[in-house]
Amino acid sequence: MTDRSTALRRRALFRGLAAAGTVAAFGSALAPRRARAATPAPRLLFVIGASGGASIIDSFLPLLASRATGSRVNELIAYPDAVVQQLPGSSFQVVRNLANAGFSTSPLFQSSFEHVDLVRAHGSDMLVATVENTSVNHVVAQGRALTGAGIDGGRTILEAAAMTHGAGLVLPAVNLASGGYLDPGTRADTPDWARAEIVNDPLRFAASTDGSRGLFPVGDPRMPRSALLSRARAGRERLEDLSPLAAVSSPMRTRYLSLRRDLQPRMESEQLIESLMLVSSGVDLASYGLRPAPAIEAMGLLDRFPNLFEDRFQAQTALAYLLAREGLSAAIGWGPGFAPSFLSDGTITDTPIAFDFSHNDHVTTQNVMWSRVAAMIDALVRLLKETPTDDGTLWDRSLIYVATDFGRERYRPAGATSGFGTGHHLSNGNVFLSPLLRGNRTLGGVATDTAITEGWDPVTGATTPGRNDVREGHLYSLVAHALGIEFANRIDVPAAVR
Amino acid sequence: MSRSILLMLTMRALTALGLTVLALATAACGRDDAYLPPVLPREPMTTLPPPELSCDETAAPVPEPFVWKRADPLATDLALALALEPDTMCRELGVIPCIEAERVALGGSDPLGTGLYAGSARPGLTTPNAVDRLVLAACAERVDRDARGPAEIVTEIDLAASALDADDADARAAMIADATALHRRLLARDPSDAELEILLDLARPEDGLTPSAREWATLTCFAIGTRTDNLFY
């Protein structure tokens, strides 16, 4: 930890020197911009794409059965008071982990994390905000969850955060998610460097940050010496100048050459392949001249993510932390996807198709998947809180947005407590965590006779009974406001932002 | 008639003005220069300002004349060119085929895994690394097989030699023959004299370092196979 702190202070020194050099190089043209922006510290955005429809009324904003009203009260999805917890001083009512509470759920799908423990540990930085979405198509809705349904001209919140806080980073935005959460924004003037780098394999991503290391064991006669490889690369650049393609104006080729000439050496010299290496113990890294990411041991990642090498969600979360810890990225997205995930002992870590398995078994799916999401949030926040910076910890400038597609239907077969499925529904709410937000707060409510979420006023936070005018753009604005991201249509949300 | 001519001239003038403005706007956007992050220290704690946009968000994208040869076509072409098997010619840490591990970085889709139904529109930040890895491993494997014999592609030089003398007539001829064979296989054309000289230069001693014949063959193959000529068409 001390080493890390020292390293961060050293980097701060380098940053100051480099900034001074930059000003010298660009003269007065840059000076006013630096002066204008001297205050806001760069911030980190983490977006968890809870694929399939993470329903807020099944987790952190449930309708209690004792409060349900109306003619269809026995059909509303409402939870018995006995399985809903509220900690002293907390504004959140939280559905318990039903398996822990002694209620039978599917033996196939298990997650032991107790939902309320997220509130217990981080409730003061946690905010729930209701929303009425605009699509019940998975891919469309997932895209809108990241673009605010186009409120910023089609730019995703990852791209916007990268533009504001990721300039100069090696990988300004990284996206490990799935489906529509991977879609790039459609706004044409988003610079390419702010587009998210898509990563499909968190364990092996480190290898993608180097052009040669790890291909062959050390001393393998097939591998040319590294100095000769550099010479061949230089020769290749001379060949590029002679290429027939050079006579044609191609943005794509220009981009490729720029990345290869400028960014590749930077990734290699900064040894990202080592700082991000998560490959399992099944590989003898030392024989390849590599080693696991030092943070695995320094931060006890194997204790925090015991199935790191098999559980994709855990691996994604660990890599998200490493990208932030190493100062490589400003915006990172990930989350469970629709592909089933199995451990070697046959355990199924997520319900198949994640939250969308609610079509088959609503209660089990929502309960298990929310437990999974809460566990990963808890692990990440703890790591960020334990990672010091010059003026605090990484958590001080972080924001987690639990994006999801939409909500789920509100009705069940009369009297049924499990074994029923639900379709998609526009009504929902989202979870946010950040010290930049007014925590321990719920914006909006739930109608007791329909279980439909009610909206809230962005300025006062007052609930709007009987209606929900909050759309994806409000949530995008909420994140943007908290992170200091400016755009023309931003709706300031003082009700949520400190 | 005169009114029509006047109208036509006016329209032409307006069109020319419009094109000029468009050209200036495109130039001002600096799109060709906008592919990389500004070179700054990688600190997340930097206090630099957010980028200021001057581009019209509705501006048409710059036309792209080339098509990107993505994951499977690239790997298949490479395997055919070097007479290797796509699944074994490159393995990450000796375990997983590079084409699988690097599929997305190489522009491929991943519909059954992450639900990525279409690859990225443009090469990503790690694409050059993925290309280098794939081609370097494949070239090394090809040369290794040729060294162990019987040679299939690198047939003329002595792969057991500790160095190659590009100024020796016989050695030079052998090097040119092998470099030309690799060039034909990978790029489907003969190299120019200038290109050959660059490849022969790779064999020369420099900074006290002299490549072995195996190294020269591998790196010649690598330099050719990772050219943008092999990635875009």
Interface residues (C-beta under 8 A of the other chain):
Chain A: L8 R11 A12 F14 R15 A18 A19 T22 R33 R34 R36 A37 A38 T39 P40 A41 P42 L44 G153 M163 T164 H165 G166 A167 G168 L169 V170 L171 P172 A177 S178 G179 L182 P184 R187 A188 D189 P191 D192 W193 E197 I198 V199 N200 D201 R204 A207 S208 T209 D210 G211 S212 G214 L215 F216 P217 P221 R222 M223 P224 R225 A227 L228 L229 R231 A232 R233 G235 R236 R238 L239 E240 L242 S243 P244 L245 V248 S249 S250 P251 M252 R253 T254 R255 Y256 L257 S258 L259 R260 D262 L263 Q264 M267 E270 V279 G282 V283 L285 Y288 L290 A324 G327 L328 S329 A330 G337 F338 A339 T389 D390 I485 E486
Chain B: C29 R31 D32 A34 Y35 L36 P37 P38 V39 L40 P41 R42 E43 P44 M45 T46 T47 L48 P49 P50 P51 E52 L53 C55 D56 E57 T58 A59 A60 P61 V62 E64 P65 F66 W68 C90 R91 E92 L93 G94 V95 I96 A101 E102 R103 V104 A105 D110 L112 G113 T114 G115 L116 S120 A121 R122 P123 G124 L125 T126 T127 P128 N129 A130 D132 R133 L136 A137 A140 E141 V143 D144 S192 A194 E195 I198 L199 D201 L202 E206 D207 L209 P211 R214 E215 T218 L219 T220 F222 A223 I224 T226 R227 T228 D229 L231 F232
